[in-house]
Amino acid sequence: MSTLKLTGFVVALLALISSARAQTAPLAKAQKLSELEDTYADNEMAYLDLWAEAMGKDHSVRGYLIGYSNSSMAPGDLLMRIFGYRDYLVNKRGIESNRIEIVPGGIKDKLHTEFWLVPPGAEAPKPESDFKLVPRLPLRFAVAYPDCPPEMTVYLYEMVDSLGFYAEALQANPRARARIVAYSGKGSRSKATRMAREAKSLLVKDHNISAGRISIQARTRRRRCSEVELWLL
């Protein structure tokens, strides 16, 4: 056999061995980088920054964020929290949105969020308990504070964000009715009425929820902040 033919044979054999090894090698596994319990906003940002740095070291990995609530947390509040994390990672840390997967989990004994790194070919992590967008009715789905924005937070907090998740719950359960209960805080009942009407109008115009499914109620109580409760009945 000539030297040229022998060299070609060796190269082909090495390529075949390499291919066989690649086919039999176990796939990389997803790694839980950290677990974050309920804490202050600056601590949450520190965890998110570390996760962003880890994702920045390898642009082939995807990030999975699995959030769990406790028995006292409304479903909408959990969504505002974990999608706020996503908003921070995308808009503050520059992580590509298509690399981040948000997975709402169910109710556990404590409120916490898991941060995962998933390399190519690895199986994605799954929540240990399932999230139910509409677990049982009646349900206070979320509470918005339209005139008291937080001083420092990584959560979503705008009324439009709450209404977006609220509309998804209404669409997921077409038999459910919506009730918007607005409290004016130190203001007048007319202010509460205006807030409730504005929320209803946004549901109808922006999310195509039938006006006939939505009832509103205005109340007053002496609190620092106005509140808008979003109920499913």
C-alpha positions as CSV (number, residue, x, y, z in Angstrom):
1,M,0.0,0.0,0.0
2,S,1.4,3.4,-1.0
3,T,2.2,6.0,1.6
4,L,-0.5,8.3,0.2
5,K,-3.2,5.5,0.4
6,L,-2.0,4.6,3.9
7,T,-2.3,8.2,5.1
8,G,-5.8,8.4,3.7
9,F,-6.8,5.2,5.4
10,V,-5.5,6.3,8.8
11,V,-7.3,9.6,8.5
12,A,-10.6,7.9,7.5
13,L,-10.2,5.4,10.4
14,L,-9.6,8.2,13.0
15,A,-12.6,10.0,11.7
16,L,-14.7,6.9,12.1
17,I,-13.5,6.3,15.6
18,S,-14.2,9.9,16.5
19,S,-17.7,9.7,15.1
20,A,-18.4,6.5,17.0
21,R,-17.2,8.0,20.3
22,A,-19.4,11.1,19.7
23,Q,-22.4,8.9,19.1
24,T,-21.9,6.8,22.3
25,A,-20.7,9.6,24.6
26,P,-23.4,10.6,27.2
27,L,-25.1,13.9,26.7
28,A,-24.2,16.7,29.0
29,K,-26.6,17.3,31.8
30,A,-28.4,20.4,32.9
31,Q,-26.9,22.1,35.9
32,K,-28.7,23.9,38.7
33,L,-26.5,26.9,39.2
34,S,-28.3,28.3,42.3
35,E,-31.5,28.6,44.2
36,L,-32.9,31.9,45.4
37,E,-35.4,32.3,48.2
38,D,-37.5,35.3,49.0
39,T,-35.1,38.2,49.7
40,Y,-34.3,41.9,49.0
41,A,-34.0,43.3,45.5
42,D,-30.3,43.9,45.6
43,N,-29.7,40.2,46.6
44,E,-31.9,39.1,43.7
45,M,-29.9,41.3,41.3
46,A,-26.7,39.7,42.6
47,Y,-28.0,36.2,41.8
48,L,-29.2,37.3,38.4
49,D,-25.9,38.9,37.6
50,L,-24.0,35.7,38.5
51,W,-26.4,33.7,36.3
52,A,-25.9,36.2,33.4
53,E,-22.1,35.9,33.8
54,A,-22.3,32.1,33.6
55,M,-24.4,32.3,30.5
56,G,-22.0,34.8,29.0
57,K,-19.1,32.4,29.3
58,D,-20.7,29.9,26.9
59,H,-23.2,31.2,24.4
60,S,-24.3,27.7,23.4
61,V,-26.1,27.1,26.7
62,R,-29.7,28.1,27.5
63,G,-30.9,29.4,30.8
64,Y,-34.0,27.9,32.5
65,L,-35.6,29.7,35.4
66,I,-38.1,27.7,37.4
67,G,-40.1,29.7,40.0
68,Y,-42.2,28.2,42.8
69,S,-44.8,30.0,44.9
70,N,-46.1,29.2,48.4
71,S,-49.7,28.7,49.5
72,S,-50.2,32.4,50.2
73,M,-49.0,33.8,46.8
74,A,-51.4,34.6,44.0
75,P,-50.6,33.1,40.6
76,G,-50.3,36.5,39.0
77,D,-47.8,37.6,41.6
78,L,-45.6,34.7,40.8
79,L,-45.7,35.5,37.1
80,M,-44.9,39.2,37.8
81,R,-41.9,38.0,39.8
82,I,-40.2,35.5,37.5
83,F,-41.0,37.4,34.3
84,G,-39.5,40.4,35.9
85,Y,-36.3,38.4,36.3
86,R,-36.4,37.7,32.6
87,D,-36.9,41.4,31.9
88,Y,-33.8,42.2,34.0
89,L,-31.6,39.7,32.3
90,V,-32.6,40.8,28.8
91,N,-32.7,44.6,29.3
92,K,-30.1,45.1,32.0
93,R,-27.6,42.3,31.3
94,G,-28.0,41.9,27.6
95,I,-28.8,38.2,27.5
96,E,-30.6,37.2,24.3
97,S,-34.3,36.6,25.0
98,N,-34.3,33.3,23.0
99,R,-31.8,31.9,25.4
100,I,-34.0,32.3,28.5
101,E,-36.9,29.9,29.3
102,I,-39.3,30.9,32.0
103,V,-41.0,27.9,33.7
104,P,-43.6,28.7,36.4
105,G,-43.7,25.9,38.9
106,G,-46.4,25.0,41.4
107,I,-46.9,25.5,45.1
108,K,-44.2,24.3,47.5
109,D,-43.4,24.7,51.1
110,K,-41.3,27.8,50.4
111,L,-41.2,30.6,47.8
112,H,-38.0,30.2,45.7
113,T,-36.5,30.3,42.2
114,E,-34.1,27.8,40.6
115,F,-31.5,29.0,38.0
116,W,-30.4,26.3,35.5
117,L,-27.8,26.1,32.7
118,V,-28.7,23.7,29.9
119,P,-26.0,22.8,27.4
120,P,-26.8,21.7,23.8
121,G,-28.3,18.2,23.7
122,A,-29.1,18.1,27.4
123,E,-32.6,17.4,28.7
124,A,-34.4,20.5,30.0
125,P,-35.2,20.6,33.7
126,K,-38.8,20.2,34.7
127,P,-40.6,21.6,37.7
128,E,-41.3,19.3,40.6
129,S,-44.9,20.5,40.8
130,D,-47.1,21.9,38.1
131,F,-48.2,25.5,37.8
132,K,-52.0,26.0,37.5
133,L,-52.9,29.3,35.9
134,V,-56.5,28.9,37.3
135,P,-56.3,26.4,40.2
136,R,-59.7,27.0,41.6
137,L,-62.3,29.7,41.8
138,P,-63.0,32.1,43.2
139,L,-59.4,33.4,43.2
140,R,-57.7,36.6,43.7
141,F,-55.3,36.4,40.8
142,A,-53.2,39.4,41.4
143,V,-53.0,42.9,43.0
144,A,-51.7,46.0,41.3
145,Y,-50.7,49.2,43.0
146,P,-51.1,51.9,40.2
147,D,-50.0,55.0,42.2
148,C,-47.2,53.4,44.4
149,P,-44.4,52.2,42.2
150,P,-41.7,50.4,44.2
151,E,-38.4,52.2,44.8
152,M,-36.3,49.2,43.9
153,T,-37.4,46.0,42.4
154,V,-36.7,43.5,39.6
155,Y,-40.3,42.4,39.4
156,L,-42.8,43.6,36.8
157,Y,-45.2,46.0,38.6
158,E,-47.1,48.0,36.0
159,M,-50.9,47.6,35.7
160,V,-50.5,46.6,32.0
161,D,-48.3,43.7,33.0
162,S,-50.8,42.4,35.6
163,L,-53.6,42.7,33.1
164,G,-51.7,40.8,30.5
165,F,-51.3,37.7,32.8
166,Y,-54.8,38.2,34.0
167,A,-56.1,38.1,30.4
168,E,-54.2,34.9,29.8
169,A,-55.9,33.3,32.8
170,L,-59.3,34.4,31.5
171,Q,-58.5,33.0,28.0
172,A,-57.4,29.7,29.5
173,N,-60.7,29.4,31.4
174,P,-63.5,30.8,29.1
175,R,-66.1,30.1,31.8
176,A,-64.5,32.3,34.3
177,R,-65.7,35.8,34.9
178,A,-63.5,38.8,35.8
179,R,-64.1,41.1,38.7
180,I,-62.0,44.2,39.2
181,V,-62.1,45.7,42.7
182,A,-60.4,49.0,43.1
183,Y,-59.5,50.7,46.4
184,S,-58.6,54.4,46.3
185,G,-56.5,54.5,49.4
186,K,-56.7,58.0,50.7
187,G,-58.5,59.2,47.6
188,S,-62.2,59.4,46.8
189,R,-64.5,56.7,45.5
190,S,-64.5,58.4,42.1
191,K,-60.8,57.7,41.8
192,A,-61.4,54.1,42.5
193,T,-64.1,54.0,39.9
194,R,-61.8,55.6,37.4
195,M,-59.1,53.0,38.0
196,A,-61.5,50.1,37.7
197,R,-62.9,51.4,34.5
198,E,-59.5,52.0,33.0
199,A,-58.5,48.4,33.9
200,K,-61.6,47.0,32.3
201,S,-61.1,49.1,29.1
202,L,-57.5,47.7,28.7
203,L,-58.8,44.2,29.1
204,V,-61.4,44.8,26.4
205,K,-59.2,46.8,23.9
206,D,-55.8,45.2,24.3
207,H,-56.8,41.6,25.1
208,N,-60.2,41.1,23.5
209,I,-61.9,40.1,26.7
210,S,-65.6,40.5,26.4
211,A,-67.0,43.4,28.4
212,G,-69.9,41.2,29.5
213,R,-67.5,39.0,31.4
214,I,-66.1,41.9,33.4
215,S,-67.7,43.5,36.5
216,I,-66.1,46.3,38.4
217,Q,-66.4,47.6,42.0
218,A,-65.1,50.7,43.6
219,R,-64.3,51.0,47.3
220,T,-62.4,53.3,49.7
221,R,-60.2,52.5,52.6
222,R,-57.6,54.5,54.4
223,R,-54.3,53.1,53.1
224,R,-51.3,54.8,51.7
225,C,-51.5,53.2,48.3
226,S,-54.4,52.6,46.0
227,E,-54.9,48.9,45.0
228,V,-56.6,47.1,42.2
229,E,-57.5,43.5,42.9
230,L,-58.0,41.2,39.9
231,W,-60.4,38.4,40.7
232,L,-61.5,35.3,38.8
233,L,-65.0,34.0,39.6
